[in-house]
Amino acid sequence: PEDSLYYPDWSKSDGGCKTGGGQPTYMTLDASIWMLATLNECCVRYFGWMVNKCMGTSGTALSGLWFPDWEGPDDTCKNDGSEPEYMALNPESWMHSSKEDCCEANFGWM
């Protein structure tokens, strides 16, 4: 049934996929195009430039890895799953197994 499939949620400015019904009628009428079996498939197809953020909008598991938080006011590392897409796509360069490793690699001057 359509209410177990994922569809793009255009109503949110930052994108994302939803499940559980409530999709627009045109998506229901052409379900083979708009409705996908998994969150990952939906995010890859409709939000390919921000897959990690799309996946996060539905509360998927965090990687547990630490990344430099360039946006925050206090030059530190975080592991809350809010890393930018470019970091998530290149974890060997940006993601670290501990906060100490992350801070040493990215904020070593402090």
Salt bridges, closest charged atoms under 4 A:
ASP69 OD2 - LYS78 NZ 3.73
ASP80 OD2 - LYS78 NZ 3.57
